[in-house]
């Protein structure tokens, strides 16, 4: 799994946020568009794209996009 691909896949889950705003160090919960629905979308993305189960608690404990990337990478 390439880190840039993960960031791109993550950014593609947002409809109204410019993908260039989302980087590894982005605190995704601070994005205006972040919601519980997007949280579920990210969980589904991890399952569909990487075959990794991410829970709501994982999302709560993570802060940045890189945190999520490392979590997914470690579970592959």
N, CA, C and O atoms as a Tripos MOL2 file, in Angstrom:
@<TRIPOS>MOLECULE
protein
  304   303    76     0     0
PROTEIN
NO_CHARGES

@<TRIPOS>ATOM
      1 N           0.8510   -1.1710    0.0000 N.3       1 UNK1
      2 CA          0.0000    0.0000    0.0000 C.3       1 UNK1
      3 C           0.8970    1.2340    0.0000 C.2       1 UNK1
      4 O           1.7580    1.4010    0.8640 O.2       1 UNK1
      5 N           0.6750    2.0740   -0.9720 N.am      2 UNK2
      6 CA          1.4330    3.3130   -1.0820 C.3       2 UNK2
      7 C           0.7600    4.4120   -0.2580 C.2       2 UNK2
      8 O          -0.4630    4.5500   -0.2730 O.2       2 UNK2
      9 N           1.5570    5.1750    0.4470 N.am      3 UNK3
     10 CA          1.0270    6.2180    1.3120 C.3       3 UNK3
     11 C           0.2770    7.2970    0.5240 C.2       3 UNK3
     12 O          -0.7560    7.7940    0.9730 O.2       3 UNK3
     13 N           0.7950    7.6520   -0.6400 N.am      4 UNK4
     14 CA          0.1310    8.6790   -1.4560 C.3       4 UNK4
     15 C          -1.2200    8.1980   -1.9680 C.2       4 UNK4
     16 O          -2.1630    8.9820   -2.0770 O.2       4 UNK4
     17 N          -1.3120    6.9180   -2.2800 N.am      5 UNK5
     18 CA         -2.5890    6.3530   -2.7150 C.3       5 UNK5
     19 C          -3.6050    6.3820   -1.5780 C.2       5 UNK5
     20 O          -4.7850    6.6560   -1.7940 O.2       5 UNK5
     21 N          -3.1370    6.0990   -0.3710 N.am      6 UNK6
     22 CA         -4.0400    6.1340    0.7810 C.3       6 UNK6
     23 C          -4.5740    7.5460    0.9900 C.2       6 UNK6
     24 O          -5.7740    7.7350    1.1890 O.2       6 UNK6
     25 N          -3.6890    8.5350    0.9440 N.am      7 UNK7
     26 CA         -4.1190    9.9310    1.1250 C.3       7 UNK7
     27 C          -5.1180   10.3130    0.0320 C.2       7 UNK7
     28 O          -6.1230   10.9690    0.3080 O.2       7 UNK7
     29 N          -4.8450    9.9070   -1.1940 N.am      8 UNK8
     30 CA         -5.7580   10.2130   -2.3030 C.3       8 UNK8
     31 C          -7.1120    9.5330   -2.0950 C.2       8 UNK8
     32 O          -8.1520   10.1640   -2.2840 O.2       8 UNK8
     33 N          -7.1120    8.2660   -1.7130 N.am      9 UNK9
     34 CA         -8.3680    7.5570   -1.4490 C.3       9 UNK9
     35 C          -9.1290    8.2140   -0.3050 C.2       9 UNK9
     36 O         -10.3490    8.3680   -0.3740 O.2       9 UNK9
     37 N          -8.4170    8.5980    0.7370 N.am     10 UNK10
     38 CA         -9.0380    9.2820    1.8720 C.3      10 UNK10
     39 C          -9.6750   10.5840    1.4030 C.2      10 UNK10
     40 O         -10.8350   10.8550    1.7170 O.2      10 UNK10
     41 N          -8.9330   11.3860    0.6610 N.am     11 UNK11
     42 CA         -9.4300   12.6820    0.1810 C.3      11 UNK11
     43 C         -10.6360   12.5190   -0.7350 C.2      11 UNK11
     44 O         -11.5250   13.3700   -0.7440 O.2      11 UNK11
     45 N         -10.6770   11.4450   -1.4990 N.am     12 UNK12
     46 CA        -11.7890   11.2180   -2.4280 C.3      12 UNK12
     47 C         -13.1100   10.9220   -1.7240 C.2      12 UNK12
     48 O         -14.1640   10.9310   -2.3610 O.2      12 UNK12
     49 N         -13.0670   10.6630   -0.4380 N.am     13 UNK13
     50 CA        -14.2960   10.3880    0.3060 C.3      13 UNK13
     51 C         -15.0560   11.6790    0.6330 C.2      13 UNK13
     52 O         -16.2240   11.6360    1.0190 O.2      13 UNK13
     53 N         -14.3950   12.8080    0.4790 N.am     14 UNK14
     54 CA        -14.9900   14.1050    0.7850 C.3      14 UNK14
     55 C         -15.5670   14.7160   -0.4850 C.2      14 UNK14
     56 O         -14.9390   14.6790   -1.5440 O.2      14 UNK14
     57 N         -16.7650   15.2780   -0.3720 N.am     15 UNK15
     58 CA        -17.4090   15.9020   -1.5230 C.3      15 UNK15
     59 C         -17.0560   17.3770   -1.6650 C.2      15 UNK15
     60 O         -16.8500   17.8650   -2.7750 O.2      15 UNK15
     61 N         -16.9860   18.0890   -0.5330 N.am     16 UNK16
     62 CA        -16.8530   19.5460   -0.5760 C.3      16 UNK16
     63 C         -15.4830   20.0550   -0.1480 C.2      16 UNK16
     64 O         -15.2400   21.2620   -0.1650 O.2      16 UNK16
     65 N         -14.6030   19.1690    0.2300 N.am     17 UNK17
     66 CA        -13.2700   19.5700    0.6660 C.3      17 UNK17
     67 C         -12.2960   19.3870   -0.4810 C.2      17 UNK17
     68 O         -12.2610   18.3350   -1.1190 O.2      17 UNK17
     69 N         -11.5040   20.4240   -0.7390 N.am     18 UNK18
     70 CA        -10.5090   20.3620   -1.7970 C.3      18 UNK18
     71 C          -9.4760   19.2900   -1.4350 C.2      18 UNK18
     72 O          -8.8980   19.3350   -0.3490 O.2      18 UNK18
     73 N          -9.2410   18.3390   -2.3230 N.am     19 UNK19
     74 CA         -8.2850   17.2630   -2.0250 C.3      19 UNK19
     75 C          -6.8920   17.7720   -1.6590 C.2      19 UNK19
     76 O          -6.1630   17.1010   -0.9290 O.2      19 UNK19
     77 N          -6.5160   18.9480   -2.1570 N.am     20 UNK20
     78 CA         -5.1860   19.4860   -1.8360 C.3      20 UNK20
     79 C          -5.0720   19.8930   -0.3680 C.2      20 UNK20
     80 O          -3.9640   20.0930    0.1300 O.2      20 UNK20
     81 N          -6.1950   20.0180    0.3270 N.am     21 UNK21
     82 CA         -6.1830   20.3550    1.7500 C.3      21 UNK21
     83 C          -5.8280   19.1470    2.6160 C.2      21 UNK21
     84 O          -5.4680   19.3000    3.7830 O.2      21 UNK21
     85 N          -5.9290   17.9590    2.0470 N.am     22 UNK22
     86 CA         -5.7410   16.7460    2.8360 C.3      22 UNK22
     87 C          -4.3470   16.1800    2.5770 C.2      22 UNK22
     88 O          -4.0050   15.7560    1.4730 O.2      22 UNK22
     89 N          -3.5670   16.1970    3.6470 N.am     23 UNK23
     90 CA         -2.1960   15.7140    3.6010 C.3      23 UNK23
     91 C          -2.0090   14.7290    4.7620 C.2      23 UNK23
     92 O          -2.9390   14.5050    5.5380 O.2      23 UNK23
     93 N          -0.8380   14.1530    4.8840 N.am     24 UNK24
     94 CA         -0.5760   13.1990    5.9610 C.3      24 UNK24
     95 C          -0.8000   13.7960    7.3420 C.2      24 UNK24
     96 O          -1.3140   13.1220    8.2350 O.2      24 UNK24
     97 N          -0.4190   15.0530    7.5230 N.am     25 UNK25
     98 CA         -0.5180   15.6630    8.8450 C.3      25 UNK25
     99 C          -1.8460   16.3710    9.0930 C.2      25 UNK25
    100 O          -2.0040   17.0640   10.0980 O.2      25 UNK25
    101 N          -2.8020   16.1970    8.1760 N.am     26 UNK26
    102 CA         -4.1150   16.8080    8.3400 C.3      26 UNK26
    103 C          -4.8480   16.1710    9.5230 C.2      26 UNK26
    104 O          -4.9730   14.9500    9.6160 O.2      26 UNK26
    105 N          -5.3210   17.0230   10.4120 N.am     27 UNK27
    106 CA         -6.1840   16.5670   11.5060 C.3      27 UNK27
    107 C          -7.5900   16.5230   10.9070 C.2      27 UNK27
    108 O          -8.3020   17.5260   10.8770 O.2      27 UNK27
    109 N          -7.9640   15.3570   10.4420 N.am     28 UNK28
    110 CA         -9.1750   15.2390    9.6290 C.3      28 UNK28
    111 C         -10.4400   15.6150   10.3710 C.2      28 UNK28
    112 O         -11.4080   16.0450    9.7430 O.2      28 UNK28
    113 N         -10.4680   15.4680   11.6770 N.am     29 UNK29
    114 CA        -11.6600   15.8350   12.4370 C.3      29 UNK29
    115 C         -11.8640   17.3460   12.4920 C.2      29 UNK29
    116 O         -12.9470   17.8160   12.8410 O.2      29 UNK29
    117 N         -10.8240   18.1090   12.1470 N.am     30 UNK30
    118 CA        -10.9300   19.5710   12.1040 C.3      30 UNK30
    119 C         -11.4780   20.0830   10.7740 C.2      30 UNK30
    120 O         -11.7830   21.2690   10.6450 O.2      30 UNK30
    121 N         -11.6020   19.2010    9.7920 N.am     31 UNK31
    122 CA        -12.1430   19.6150    8.4960 C.3      31 UNK31
    123 C         -13.6330   19.9240    8.6390 C.2      31 UNK31
    124 O         -14.3640   19.1930    9.3070 O.2      31 UNK31
    125 N         -14.0730   20.9990    8.0140 N.am     32 UNK32
    126 CA        -15.4750   21.4270    8.1190 C.3      32 UNK32
    127 C         -16.4530   20.3310    7.7260 C.2      32 UNK32
    128 O         -17.5350   20.2160    8.3020 O.2      32 UNK32
    129 N         -16.0730   19.5400    6.7600 N.am     33 UNK33
    130 CA        -16.9690   18.5130    6.2270 C.3      33 UNK33
    131 C         -17.0180   17.2390    7.0810 C.2      33 UNK33
    132 O         -17.8820   16.3900    6.8630 O.2      33 UNK33
    133 N         -16.1090   17.0940    8.0420 N.am     34 UNK34
    134 CA        -16.0430   15.8680    8.8280 C.3      34 UNK34
    135 C         -17.3550   15.6420    9.5780 C.2      34 UNK34
    136 O         -17.9180   16.5650   10.1680 O.2      34 UNK34
    137 N         -17.8260   14.4020    9.5430 N.am     35 UNK35
    138 CA        -19.0790   14.0500   10.2200 C.3      35 UNK35
    139 C         -19.0550   12.5600   10.5580 C.2      35 UNK35
    140 O         -18.1450   11.8300   10.1660 O.2      35 UNK35
    141 N         -20.0640   12.1380   11.2830 N.am     36 UNK36
    142 CA        -20.1600   10.7120   11.6050 C.3      36 UNK36
    143 C         -20.3910    9.8900   10.3320 C.2      36 UNK36
    144 O         -19.9310    8.7520   10.2370 O.2      36 UNK36
    145 N         -21.0940   10.4580    9.3650 N.am     37 UNK37
    146 CA        -21.3090    9.7670    8.0900 C.3      37 UNK37
    147 C         -19.9790    9.5670    7.3630 C.2      37 UNK37
    148 O         -19.7330    8.4970    6.8050 O.2      37 UNK37
    149 N         -19.1270   10.5840    7.3660 N.am     38 UNK38
    150 CA        -17.8170   10.4350    6.7290 C.3      38 UNK38
    151 C         -16.9620    9.4270    7.4740 C.2      38 UNK38
    152 O         -16.1640    8.7140    6.8650 O.2      38 UNK38
    153 N         -17.1220    9.3640    8.7750 N.am     39 UNK39
    154 CA        -16.4120    8.3590    9.5580 C.3      39 UNK39
    155 C         -16.7690    6.9580    9.0650 C.2      39 UNK39
    156 O         -15.8930    6.1150    8.8760 O.2      39 UNK39
    157 N         -18.0500    6.7210    8.8630 N.am     40 UNK40
    158 CA        -18.4940    5.4190    8.3410 C.3      40 UNK40
    159 C         -17.9670    5.1820    6.9290 C.2      40 UNK40
    160 O         -17.6310    4.0540    6.5670 O.2      40 UNK40
    161 N         -17.8990    6.2390    6.1420 N.am     41 UNK41
    162 CA        -17.3810    6.1310    4.7740 C.3      41 UNK41
    163 C         -15.9060    5.7370    4.7920 C.2      41 UNK41
    164 O         -15.4710    4.9210    3.9790 O.2      41 UNK41
    165 N         -15.1450    6.3060    5.7050 N.am     42 UNK42
    166 CA        -13.7210    5.9720    5.8320 C.3      42 UNK42
    167 C         -13.5620    4.5200    6.2890 C.2      42 UNK42
    168 O         -12.6830    3.8110    5.8000 O.2      42 UNK42
    169 N         -14.3940    4.0800    7.2100 N.am     43 UNK43
    170 CA        -14.3690    2.6870    7.6600 C.3      43 UNK43
    171 C         -14.6340    1.7540    6.4780 C.2      43 UNK43
    172 O         -13.9500    0.7450    6.3080 O.2      43 UNK43
    173 N         -15.6300    2.1000    5.6680 N.am     44 UNK44
    174 CA        -15.9540    1.2890    4.4810 C.3      44 UNK44
    175 C         -14.8160    1.3130    3.4700 C.2      44 UNK44
    176 O         -14.5110    0.2890    2.8580 O.2      44 UNK44
    177 N         -14.1810    2.4760    3.2880 N.am     45 UNK45
    178 CA        -13.0620    2.5840    2.3540 C.3      45 UNK45
    179 C         -11.9330    1.6450    2.7790 C.2      45 UNK45
    180 O         -11.3620    0.9430    1.9440 O.2      45 UNK45
    181 N         -11.6120    1.6290    4.0640 N.am     46 UNK46
    182 CA        -10.5310    0.7660    4.5580 C.3      46 UNK46
    183 C         -10.8570   -0.7020    4.3090 C.2      46 UNK46
    184 O          -9.9780   -1.4900    3.9600 O.2      46 UNK46
    185 N         -12.1090   -1.0580    4.4880 N.am     47 UNK47
    186 CA        -12.5350   -2.4390    4.2640 C.3      47 UNK47
    187 C         -12.4990   -2.7840    2.7790 C.2      47 UNK47
    188 O         -11.9610   -3.8210    2.3920 O.2      47 UNK47
    189 N         -13.0700   -1.9180    1.9530 N.am     48 UNK48
    190 CA        -13.1590   -2.1870    0.5080 C.3      48 UNK48
    191 C         -11.8070   -2.1340   -0.1940 C.2      48 UNK48
    192 O         -11.4780   -3.0190   -0.9840 O.2      48 UNK48
    193 N         -11.0300   -1.1020    0.0930 N.am     49 UNK49
    194 CA         -9.7770   -0.8780   -0.6360 C.3      49 UNK49
    195 C          -8.6080   -1.6950   -0.0890 C.2      49 UNK49
    196 O          -7.7310   -2.1110   -0.8450 O.2      49 UNK49
    197 N          -8.5970   -1.9240    1.2360 N.am     50 UNK50
    198 CA         -7.4240   -2.5240    1.8620 C.3      50 UNK50
    199 C          -7.7360   -3.8090    2.6430 C.2      50 UNK50
    200 O          -6.8360   -4.4220    3.2170 O.2      50 UNK50
    201 N          -9.0060   -4.2090    2.6610 N.am     51 UNK51
    202 CA         -9.4360   -5.4130    3.3930 C.3      51 UNK51
    203 C          -9.0170   -5.3610    4.8600 C.2      51 UNK51
    204 O          -8.5900   -6.3600    5.4380 O.2      51 UNK51
    205 N          -9.1510   -4.1730    5.4460 N.am     52 UNK52
    206 CA         -8.7960   -3.9640    6.8440 C.3      52 UNK52
    207 C         -10.0240   -3.4500    7.5820 C.2      52 UNK52
    208 O         -10.6840   -2.5100    7.1400 O.2      52 UNK52
    209 N         -10.3180   -4.0790    8.7100 N.am     53 UNK53
    210 CA        -11.4340   -3.6560    9.5510 C.3      53 UNK53
    211 C         -10.9630   -2.5310   10.4700 C.2      53 UNK53
    212 O         -10.0560   -2.7130   11.2820 O.2      53 UNK53
    213 N         -11.5890   -1.3770   10.3280 N.am     54 UNK54
    214 CA        -11.3280   -0.2230   11.1870 C.3      54 UNK54
    215 C         -12.6170    0.0280   11.9500 C.2      54 UNK54
    216 O         -13.7040   -0.0230   11.3730 O.2      54 UNK54
    217 N         -12.5040    0.2960   13.2360 N.am     55 UNK55
    218 CA        -13.6850    0.5140   14.0650 C.3      55 UNK55
    219 C         -13.8850    2.0030   14.3480 C.2      55 UNK55
    220 O         -13.0130    2.8290   14.0770 O.2      55 UNK55
    221 N         -15.0300    2.3130   14.8870 N.am     56 UNK56
    222 CA        -15.2990    3.6810   15.3020 C.3      56 UNK56
    223 C         -14.3100    4.1310   16.3590 C.2      56 UNK56
    224 O         -13.8940    5.2900   16.3630 O.2      56 UNK56
    225 N         -13.9250    3.2310   17.2590 N.am     57 UNK57
    226 CA        -12.9240    3.5570   18.2780 C.3      57 UNK57
    227 C         -11.5690    3.8660   17.6470 C.2      57 UNK57
    228 O         -10.8450    4.7410   18.1220 O.2      57 UNK57
    229 N         -11.2260    3.1470   16.5770 N.am     58 UNK58
    230 CA         -9.9750    3.4350   15.8620 C.3      58 UNK58
    231 C         -10.0060    4.8560   15.3070 C.2      58 UNK58
    232 O          -9.0170    5.5850   15.3840 O.2      58 UNK58
    233 N         -11.1370    5.2330   14.7540 N.am     59 UNK59
    234 CA        -11.2880    6.5840   14.1990 C.3      59 UNK59
    235 C         -11.1560    7.6150   15.3260 C.2      59 UNK59
    236 O         -10.4780    8.6290   15.1650 O.2      59 UNK59
    237 N         -11.7990    7.3540   16.4530 N.am     60 UNK60
    238 CA        -11.7380    8.2910   17.5900 C.3      60 UNK60
    239 C         -10.3210    8.4450   18.1220 C.2      60 UNK60
    240 O          -9.9180    9.5420   18.5080 O.2      60 UNK60
    241 N          -9.5670    7.3570   18.1460 N.am     61 UNK61
    242 CA         -8.2160    7.3820   18.7050 C.3      61 UNK61
    243 C          -7.1940    7.9900   17.7400 C.2      61 UNK61
    244 O          -6.1290    8.4360   18.1650 O.2      61 UNK61
    245 N          -7.5100    8.0080   16.4660 N.am     62 UNK62
    246 CA         -6.6020    8.5650   15.4630 C.3      62 UNK62
    247 C          -6.8300   10.0690   15.3620 C.2      62 UNK62
    248 O          -7.9320   10.5690   15.5890 O.2      62 UNK62
    249 N          -5.7710   10.7620   15.0190 N.am     63 UNK63
    250 CA         -5.8610   12.2140   14.8980 C.3      63 UNK63
    251 C          -5.6330   12.6810   13.4670 C.2      63 UNK63
    252 O          -6.3840   13.5040   12.9420 O.2      63 UNK63
    253 N          -4.5980   12.1510   12.8490 N.am     64 UNK64
    254 CA         -4.2290   12.5970   11.5060 C.3      64 UNK64
    255 C          -4.4770   11.4950   10.4770 C.2      64 UNK64
    256 O          -4.7380   10.3420   10.8200 O.2      64 UNK64
    257 N          -4.3900   11.8780    9.2300 N.am     65 UNK65
    258 CA         -4.5030   10.9050    8.1370 C.3      65 UNK65
    259 C          -3.3700    9.8820    8.2580 C.2      65 UNK65
    260 O          -3.5670    8.6990    7.9830 O.2      65 UNK65
    261 N          -2.2030   10.3340    8.6640 N.am     66 UNK66
    262 CA         -1.0750    9.4160    8.8280 C.3      66 UNK66
    263 C          -1.3480    8.3870    9.9270 C.2      66 UNK66
    264 O          -0.9550    7.2280    9.8020 O.2      66 UNK66
    265 N          -2.0140    8.8040   10.9940 N.am     67 UNK67
    266 CA         -2.3880    7.8530   12.0500 C.3      67 UNK67
    267 C          -3.2430    6.7210   11.4700 C.2      67 UNK67
    268 O          -3.0200    5.5470   11.7660 O.2      67 UNK67
    269 N          -4.2130    7.0880   10.6490 N.am     68 UNK68
    270 CA         -5.0770    6.0770   10.0310 C.3      68 UNK68
    271 C          -4.2970    5.2030    9.0620 C.2      68 UNK68
    272 O          -4.4850    3.9870    9.0200 O.2      68 UNK68
    273 N          -3.4240    5.8270    8.2860 N.am     69 UNK69
    274 CA         -2.5960    5.0680    7.3560 C.3      69 UNK69
    275 C          -1.7830    4.0060    8.1200 C.2      69 UNK69
    276 O          -1.7550    2.8380    7.7330 O.2      69 UNK69
    277 N          -1.1300    4.4260    9.1990 N.am     70 UNK70
    278 CA         -0.3100    3.4880    9.9770 C.3      70 UNK70
    279 C          -1.1480    2.3770   10.5800 C.2      70 UNK70
    280 O          -0.7060    1.2300   10.6400 O.2      70 UNK70
    281 N          -2.3430    2.6980   11.0230 N.am     71 UNK71
    282 CA         -3.2440    1.6940   11.5740 C.3      71 UNK71
    283 C          -3.6010    0.6490   10.5150 C.2      71 UNK71
    284 O          -3.5490   -0.5530   10.7720 O.2      71 UNK71
    285 N          -3.9610    1.1230    9.3340 N.am     72 UNK72
    286 CA         -4.3260    0.2140    8.2370 C.3      72 UNK72
    287 C          -3.1120   -0.6030    7.8120 C.2      72 UNK72
    288 O          -3.2160   -1.8120    7.6020 O.2      72 UNK72
    289 N          -1.9760    0.0440    7.6870 N.am     73 UNK73
    290 CA         -0.7510   -0.6480    7.2800 C.3      73 UNK73
    291 C          -0.3880   -1.7600    8.2670 C.2      73 UNK73
    292 O           0.0140   -2.8490    7.8570 O.2      73 UNK73
    293 N          -0.5280   -1.4890    9.5530 N.am     74 UNK74
    294 CA         -0.1850   -2.4760   10.5710 C.3      74 UNK74
    295 C          -1.1640   -3.6390   10.6380 C.2      74 UNK74
    296 O          -0.8400   -4.6880   11.1950 O.2      74 UNK74
    297 N          -2.3440   -3.4680   10.0850 N.am     75 UNK75
    298 CA         -3.3480   -4.5450   10.1210 C.3      75 UNK75
    299 C          -3.4100   -5.3500    8.8330 C.2      75 UNK75
    300 O          -4.1590   -6.3230    8.7470 O.2      75 UNK75
    301 N          -2.6440   -4.9610    7.8480 N.am     76 UNK76
    302 CA         -2.6650   -5.7110    6.5880 C.3      76 UNK76
    303 C          -1.9180   -6.9990    6.7110 C.2      76 UNK76
    304 O          -1.8330   -7.7580    5.7460 O.2      76 UNK76
@<TRIPOS>BOND
     1     1     2 1
     2     2     3 1
     3     3     4 2
     4     3     5 am
     5     5     6 1
     6     6     7 1
     7     7     8 2
     8     7     9 am
     9     9    10 1
    10    10    11 1
    11    11    12 2
    12    11    13 am
    13    13    14 1
    14    14    15 1
    15    15    16 2
    16    15    17 am
    17    17    18 1
    18    18    19 1
    19    19    20 2
    20    19    21 am
    21    21    22 1
    22    22    23 1
    23    23    24 2
    24    23    25 am
    25    25    26 1
    26    26    27 1
    27    27    28 2
    28    27    29 am
    29    29    30 1
    30    30    31 1
    31    31    32 2
    32    31    33 am
    33    33    34 1
    34    34    35 1
    35    35    36 2
    36    35    37 am
    37    37    38 1
    38    38    39 1
    39    39    40 2
    40    39    41 am
    41    41    42 1
    42    42    43 1
    43    43    44 2
    44    43    45 am
    45    45    46 1
    46    46    47 1
    47    47    48 2
    48    47    49 am
    49    49    50 1
    50    50    51 1
    51    51    52 2
    52    51    53 am
    53    53    54 1
    54    54    55 1
    55    55    56 2
    56    55    57 am
    57    57    58 1
    58    58    59 1
    59    59    60 2
    60    59    61 am
    61    61    62 1
    62    62    63 1
    63    63    64 2
    64    63    65 am
    65    65    66 1
    66    66    67 1
    67    67    68 2
    68    67    69 am
    69    69    70 1
    70    70    71 1
    71    71    72 2
    72    71    73 am
    73    73    74 1
    74    74    75 1
    75    75    76 2
    76    75    77 am
    77    77    78 1
    78    78    79 1
    79    79    80 2
    80    79    81 am
    81    81    82 1
    82    82    83 1
    83    83    84 2
    84    83    85 am
    85    85    86 1
    86    86    87 1
    87    87    88 2
    88    87    89 am
    89    89    90 1
    90    90    91 1
    91    91    92 2
    92    91    93 am
    93    93    94 1
    94    94    95 1
    95    95    96 2
    96    95    97 am
    97    97    98 1
    98    98    99 1
    99    99   100 2
   100    99   101 am
   101   101   102 1
   102   102   103 1
   103   103   104 2
   104   103   105 am
   105   105   106 1
   106   106   107 1
   107   107   108 2
   108   107   109 am
   109   109   110 1
   110   110   111 1
   111   111   112 2
   112   111   113 am
   113   113   114 1
   114   114   115 1
   115   115   116 2
   116   115   117 am
   117   117   118 1
   118   118   119 1
   119   119   120 2
   120   119   121 am
   121   121   122 1
   122   122   123 1
   123   123   124 2
   124   123   125 am
   125   125   126 1
   126   126   127 1
   127   127   128 2
   128   127   129 am
   129   129   130 1
   130   130   131 1
   131   131   132 2
   132   131   133 am
   133   133   134 1
   134   134   135 1
   135   135   136 2
   136   135   137 am
   137   137   138 1
   138   138   139 1
   139   139   140 2
   140   139   141 am
   141   141   142 1
   142   142   143 1
   143   143   144 2
   144   143   145 am
   145   145   146 1
   146   146   147 1
   147   147   148 2
   148   147   149 am
   149   149   150 1
   150   150   151 1
   151   151   152 2
   152   151   153 am
   153   153   154 1
   154   154   155 1
   155   155   156 2
   156   155   157 am
   157   157   158 1
   158   158   159 1
   159   159   160 2
   160   159   161 am
   161   161   162 1
   162   162   163 1
   163   163   164 2
   164   163   165 am
   165   165   166 1
   166   166   167 1
   167   167   168 2
   168   167   169 am
   169   169   170 1
   170   170   171 1
   171   171   172 2
   172   171   173 am
   173   173   174 1
   174   174   175 1
   175   175   176 2
   176   175   177 am
   177   177   178 1
   178   178   179 1
   179   179   180 2
   180   179   181 am
   181   181   182 1
   182   182   183 1
   183   183   184 2
   184   183   185 am
   185   185   186 1
   186   186   187 1
   187   187   188 2
   188   187   189 am
   189   189   190 1
   190   190   191 1
   191   191   192 2
   192   191   193 am
   193   193   194 1
   194   194   195 1
   195   195   196 2
   196   195   197 am
   197   197   198 1
   198   198   199 1
   199   199   200 2
   200   199   201 am
   201   201   202 1
   202   202   203 1
   203   203   204 2
   204   203   205 am
   205   205   206 1
   206   206   207 1
   207   207   208 2
   208   207   209 am
   209   209   210 1
   210   210   211 1
   211   211   212 2
   212   211   213 am
   213   213   214 1
   214   214   215 1
   215   215   216 2
   216   215   217 am
   217   217   218 1
   218   218   219 1
   219   219   220 2
   220   219   221 am
   221   221   222 1
   222   222   223 1
   223   223   224 2
   224   223   225 am
   225   225   226 1
   226   226   227 1
   227   227   228 2
   228   227   229 am
   229   229   230 1
   230   230   231 1
   231   231   232 2
   232   231   233 am
   233   233   234 1
   234   234   235 1
   235   235   236 2
   236   235   237 am
   237   237   238 1
   238   238   239 1
   239   239   240 2
   240   239   241 am
   241   241   242 1
   242   242   243 1
   243   243   244 2
   244   243   245 am
   245   245   246 1
   246   246   247 1
   247   247   248 2
   248   247   249 am
   249   249   250 1
   250   250   251 1
   251   251   252 2
   252   251   253 am
   253   253   254 1
   254   254   255 1
   255   255   256 2
   256   255   257 am
   257   257   258 1
   258   258   259 1
   259   259   260 2
   260   259   261 am
   261   261   262 1
   262   262   263 1
   263   263   264 2
   264   263   265 am
   265   265   266 1
   266   266   267 1
   267   267   268 2
   268   267   269 am
   269   269   270 1
   270   270   271 1
   271   271   272 2
   272   271   273 am
   273   273   274 1
   274   274   275 1
   275   275   276 2
   276   275   277 am
   277   277   278 1
   278   278   279 1
   279   279   280 2
   280   279   281 am
   281   281   282 1
   282   282   283 1
   283   283   284 2
   284   283   285 am
   285   285   286 1
   286   286   287 1
   287   287   288 2
   288   287   289 am
   289   289   290 1
   290   290   291 1
   291   291   292 2
   292   291   293 am
   293   293   294 1
   294   294   295 1
   295   295   296 2
   296   295   297 am
   297   297   298 1
   298   298   299 1
   299   299   300 2
   300   299   301 am
   301   301   302 1
   302   302   303 1
   303   303   304 2
@<TRIPOS>SUBSTRUCTURE
     1 UNK1         2 RESIDUE 1 A UNK
     2 UNK2         6 RESIDUE 1 A UNK
     3 UNK3        10 RESIDUE 1 A UNK
     4 UNK4        14 RESIDUE 1 A UNK
     5 UNK5        18 RESIDUE 1 A UNK
     6 UNK6        22 RESIDUE 1 A UNK
     7 UNK7        26 RESIDUE 1 A UNK
     8 UNK8        30 RESIDUE 1 A UNK
     9 UNK9        34 RESIDUE 1 A UNK
    10 UNK10       38 RESIDUE 1 A UNK
    11 UNK11       42 RESIDUE 1 A UNK
    12 UNK12       46 RESIDUE 1 A UNK
    13 UNK13       50 RESIDUE 1 A UNK
    14 UNK14       54 RESIDUE 1 A UNK
    15 UNK15       58 RESIDUE 1 A UNK
    16 UNK16       62 RESIDUE 1 A UNK
    17 UNK17       66 RESIDUE 1 A UNK
    18 UNK18       70 RESIDUE 1 A UNK
    19 UNK19       74 RESIDUE 1 A UNK
    20 UNK20       78 RESIDUE 1 A UNK
    21 UNK21       82 RESIDUE 1 A UNK
    22 UNK22       86 RESIDUE 1 A UNK
    23 UNK23       90 RESIDUE 1 A UNK
    24 UNK24       94 RESIDUE 1 A UNK
    25 UNK25       98 RESIDUE 1 A UNK
    26 UNK26      102 RESIDUE 1 A UNK
    27 UNK27      106 RESIDUE 1 A UNK
    28 UNK28      110 RESIDUE 1 A UNK
    29 UNK29      114 RESIDUE 1 A UNK
    30 UNK30      118 RESIDUE 1 A UNK
    31 UNK31      122 RESIDUE 1 A UNK
    32 UNK32      126 RESIDUE 1 A UNK
    33 UNK33      130 RESIDUE 1 A UNK
    34 UNK34      134 RESIDUE 1 A UNK
    35 UNK35      138 RESIDUE 1 A UNK
    36 UNK36      142 RESIDUE 1 A UNK
    37 UNK37      146 RESIDUE 1 A UNK
    38 UNK38      150 RESIDUE 1 A UNK
    39 UNK39      154 RESIDUE 1 A UNK
    40 UNK40      158 RESIDUE 1 A UNK
    41 UNK41      162 RESIDUE 1 A UNK
    42 UNK42      166 RESIDUE 1 A UNK
    43 UNK43      170 RESIDUE 1 A UNK
    44 UNK44      174 RESIDUE 1 A UNK
    45 UNK45      178 RESIDUE 1 A UNK
    46 UNK46      182 RESIDUE 1 A UNK
    47 UNK47      186 RESIDUE 1 A UNK
    48 UNK48      190 RESIDUE 1 A UNK
    49 UNK49      194 RESIDUE 1 A UNK
    50 UNK50      198 RESIDUE 1 A UNK
    51 UNK51      202 RESIDUE 1 A UNK
    52 UNK52      206 RESIDUE 1 A UNK
    53 UNK53      210 RESIDUE 1 A UNK
    54 UNK54      214 RESIDUE 1 A UNK
    55 UNK55      218 RESIDUE 1 A UNK
    56 UNK56      222 RESIDUE 1 A UNK
    57 UNK57      226 RESIDUE 1 A UNK
    58 UNK58      230 RESIDUE 1 A UNK
    59 UNK59      234 RESIDUE 1 A UNK
    60 UNK60      238 RESIDUE 1 A UNK
    61 UNK61      242 RESIDUE 1 A UNK
    62 UNK62      246 RESIDUE 1 A UNK
    63 UNK63      250 RESIDUE 1 A UNK
    64 UNK64      254 RESIDUE 1 A UNK
    65 UNK65      258 RESIDUE 1 A UNK
    66 UNK66      262 RESIDUE 1 A UNK
    67 UNK67      266 RESIDUE 1 A UNK
    68 UNK68      270 RESIDUE 1 A UNK
    69 UNK69      274 RESIDUE 1 A UNK
    70 UNK70      278 RESIDUE 1 A UNK
    71 UNK71      282 RESIDUE 1 A UNK
    72 UNK72      286 RESIDUE 1 A UNK
    73 UNK73      290 RESIDUE 1 A UNK
    74 UNK74      294 RESIDUE 1 A UNK
    75 UNK75      298 RESIDUE 1 A UNK
    76 UNK76      302 RESIDUE 1 A UNK
